[in-house]
Amino acid sequence: MSTEPAAQAVVAATAPTGPGGRAGDEGASIWRVAARRLRRNPGAILGAVIVLAFVLVALLAPVIAPYGPQELPGRAEIRPTFIPGPSPEHLLGLDRYGGDLFSKLVWGARASLVIGVLSTMLGLLGGALVGLLAGAFGGWVDTATMRLVDLMLSVPSLLLAVSIAAVIGQSPTAVVIAIGVVQVPIFARLLRGTMLAQRGQDYVLAARSLGLSRRTVTMSHVLPNSLGPVIVQATLMLATAVIEAAALSFLGLGGGSPTTAEWGRMLTAAQNELEVAPRLAMWPGALIAITALGFTLFGEALREALDPKTRKR
Amino acid sequence: MSPEVAATTTGSGGPDPRDGATPLLSIRDLEVTFTTQQGSATAVRGASFDVMPGETVAIVGESGSGKSTTAAAVIGLLAENGRVTGGRILFDGTDLTERGGAGIARMRGRDIGMVPQDPMSNLNPVMRVGAQIVEALEDNGVARGEEARRRTVELLEEAGLPDAQRRAAQYPHEFSGGMRQRALIAMGLSCRPRLLIADEPTSALDVTVQRTILDRLEALTAERGTAVLLITHDLGLAAERAHRIVVMYRGEVVETGPAAHLLRDPQHEYTKRLLAAAPSLASRRIEIAKHGGGARVAADDLLAVTADAPADATRAAADAVVEVEDVTKVFRIRGRGLLGRGTDFTAVDRVSFTIPRGTTTAVVGESGSGKSTVARMILALEEPTSGTIRFDGEPVGGKDRAAEVRFRRRVQPVFQDPYSSLDPLYTIYRTIEEPLRAHGYGSASRRRERVLELMDDVALSPSLLRRYPAELSGGQRQRVAIARALALDPELVVCDEAVSALDVIVQSQILHLLADLQHRKGLSYLFISHDLAVVRQIADRVCVMERGRIVEEGTVDDVFDHPQEAYTRALLDAIPGRSLDLGLRAG
């Protein structure tokens, strides 16, 4: 075509500036662009630092904590009216049973991470399955599953979790299942909604016109494009899960003994000692809040970074 | 520009209003900078032009040229991250850049009015239309109470809204797009401003509505002596409506001049390209060439295959690639509430036509005419309620899965919006390779060769293969969509508004590409469009649809030269620039 040189010049001129406008032939996927945007967001960095610190502490608990989760090294020093405070041997002091508070907080991080991640994964998998079913088939399958989801959402989540944990029995597994099940309808509804929106897009029509089977269109186009909001939601859910795990333990549904190294459990135990040693409540309380804040900050920043409305600029 | 030239070549506006007057608006070396996360970007660079009292000046340019930004700077409504970083905006002698936000806010409405681009989002949805105009009147101290309400009805009547008294008490959602734009015009002119800024005032509206709205706007502003700053991407429209034209390209004013003069004797390279690309002008050139006696139609304007090989009508009729026979599509609209009964909506009503092999058949109509539904039924993405559609003698879509796969290989779509027709998670390579892989085309290396071949066909550099759609321009994306459609060597390509979302120059490139591919590969096109100017350039046959029915059908020449139906005539009249004298000499 004779107009081509001019064409190329104009194409170059009208190419969008911004994230996509740089040179080099390595493409920038949505995820890579999102990562770049995250790095520029102070909230995201703060959130990431908190989350990373939390995960590191949880993973390296055996290295960091001077004592085991069940050890009571200072049992001899405890008096009914006196709990020893911070000292060189015990950085944050002892608890009511003579456990090292610092060690227990470190082991508690691990417990929270395990419960948070496992329950969110359970909720994500279950929710994704239900949402996929509804979003892929539509029609009466969609109607039936979504009414069920509505029903589950109409019960307050903590109440539902408490009921489930109470039925299954007091154990960490019960807590994981309870929190996971509560998340299922939230993920299901989200995934179904995004999938429905994606299904109306032209690229899906184009894929259908290429003669791809319905399964291929759903699995390789619709689903991958619907995952962004779900991943954001999962990050935010981790924060909720940490809080809910603490709440269920606080209510005594987490099982184990009073000396279990778990933040919610430690809060319960600290209630009686509020006047004698308020730090016993303050430390686990603050850690729950900070961890939840970290996941929330990171999740919100991720949501912003993946938002197609702000991405185009 | 010498004053003599300006005086003798002024367009449709009668006597030149520039005689001896001082400019109402004078922009000098305007620079506007936006601060983004990537750093700062200059959107307008050293722009200078004048608007005389009572004069209509059009700023023409493609998206990103800075035309809207310039207008926003004048009225003090730049986006939050934008700032005037240089130059002056003199309105009636005072520098607006020195007045600050509150100063300009006081002038807004009273001195400078605005008609925005999108009538759908610029009215407050929870407030009655009349109340919104009353508010403007009261806020600017023009009228109060009963007086303001009476004035509002008058204004709406002047803007051409029938039954204004009753309409003023309605909410925006009860208005059509055209009615909303009339209300916005009434609002923009309510306080008798001396300058009205109209930013693409009709580009969101149907073509026939566009014309009446612009006529109304022209009459109102002429009557009141209001100067108009018209922002548009259509050079034909600008030439028809404005006394003078300012051409902007990449933030700079590249050419300024009286409309007629600019059309006849463009100086800047970009203006020349714009002139060649604008479909409205191309359509006008074709018309002049055909009726001006002997002038040859420029090869660049007429892209249909029959232009150089007059079609043998009988052969074409015998060899139809698609036959649409008596097709009706009824959509069921859900009723309100649990027990509400649904109503039927007939989107396509007993439509029949054929697509001759190797040619381009266009289906034109306004939004809601059912043209896209026809396209989807031919693509077998929707099923007709009744009637049959045959592709090469077989029903579309195929009887079973194997037949469907065969059908899909031979019929491919290109959609309107290149931003949504490509999967954002797929690289360009994967996008074009997907149909090949899905249909088991050769080995991986064979597929790679084929993808490179296709990229070459659509004139894209192979260096783009690893990019993602978000990194490409609209024109590049549309080329990728065309490459994907061509991957399986289809016989029929259904272009559903395939060039409507593109800037004029890119649009013309894509049209040329489509015509070129048709020549080389013998493709048949079904071309769905609302733009008759584009259709005149590319199509061999035209079907005009109105409310689900085909009201007129024939060759492009027949339909454009001898329209039988009032509706077709209205559509043709709506093409901007129909009365322009382009200074083409016959012979």
Chai-1 contact restraints between the chains, C-beta under 6 A:
chainA,res_idxA,chainB,res_idxB,connection_type,confidence,min_distance_angstrom,max_distance_angstrom,comment,restraint_id
A,M1,B,D516,contact,1.0,0.0,6.0,A-B,restraint_1
A,E4,B,A459,contact,1.0,0.0,6.0,A-B,restraint_2
A,A7,B,Q509,contact,1.0,0.0,6.0,A-B,restraint_3
A,V10,B,I505,contact,1.0,0.0,6.0,A-B,restraint_4
A,V11,B,S473,contact,1.0,0.0,6.0,A-B,restraint_5
A,V11,B,G475,contact,1.0,0.0,6.0,A-B,restraint_6
A,V11,B,Q476,contact,1.0,0.0,6.0,A-B,restraint_7
A,T14,B,S473,contact,1.0,0.0,6.0,A-B,restraint_8
A,A15,B,S473,contact,1.0,0.0,6.0,A-B,restraint_9
A,G20,B,A470,contact,1.0,0.0,6.0,A-B,restraint_10
A,G20,B,E471,contact,1.0,0.0,6.0,A-B,restraint_11
A,D25,B,S463,contact,1.0,0.0,6.0,A-B,restraint_12
A,D25,B,R466,contact,1.0,0.0,6.0,A-B,restraint_13
A,G27,B,T427,contact,1.0,0.0,6.0,A-B,restraint_14
A,G27,B,R466,contact,1.0,0.0,6.0,A-B,restraint_15
A,G27,B,R467,contact,1.0,0.0,6.0,A-B,restraint_16
A,G27,B,Y468,contact,1.0,0.0,6.0,A-B,restraint_17
A,S29,B,Y468,contact,1.0,0.0,6.0,A-B,restraint_18
A,I30,B,P424,contact,1.0,0.0,6.0,A-B,restraint_19
A,R40,B,Q37,contact,1.0,0.0,6.0,A-B,restraint_20
A,Q201,B,S420,contact,1.0,0.0,6.0,A-B,restraint_21
A,D202,B,F415,contact,1.0,0.0,6.0,A-B,restraint_22
A,D202,B,D417,contact,1.0,0.0,6.0,A-B,restraint_23
A,D202,B,S420,contact,1.0,0.0,6.0,A-B,restraint_24
A,D202,B,S421,contact,1.0,0.0,6.0,A-B,restraint_25
A,Y203,B,S421,contact,1.0,0.0,6.0,A-B,restraint_26
A,Y203,B,L422,contact,1.0,0.0,6.0,A-B,restraint_27
A,Y203,B,D423,contact,1.0,0.0,6.0,A-B,restraint_28
A,L205,B,L381,contact,1.0,0.0,6.0,A-B,restraint_29
A,A206,B,S421,contact,1.0,0.0,6.0,A-B,restraint_30
A,S209,B,L379,contact,1.0,0.0,6.0,A-B,restraint_31
A,S209,B,P413,contact,1.0,0.0,6.0,A-B,restraint_32
A,L210,B,P435,contact,1.0,0.0,6.0,A-B,restraint_33
A,L210,B,A438,contact,1.0,0.0,6.0,A-B,restraint_34
A,G211,B,V405,contact,1.0,0.0,6.0,A-B,restraint_35
A,G211,B,R408,contact,1.0,0.0,6.0,A-B,restraint_36
A,L212,B,A438,contact,1.0,0.0,6.0,A-B,restraint_37
A,H221,B,D423,contact,1.0,0.0,6.0,A-B,restraint_38
A,P224,B,L425,contact,1.0,0.0,6.0,A-B,restraint_39
A,N225,B,L425,contact,1.0,0.0,6.0,A-B,restraint_40
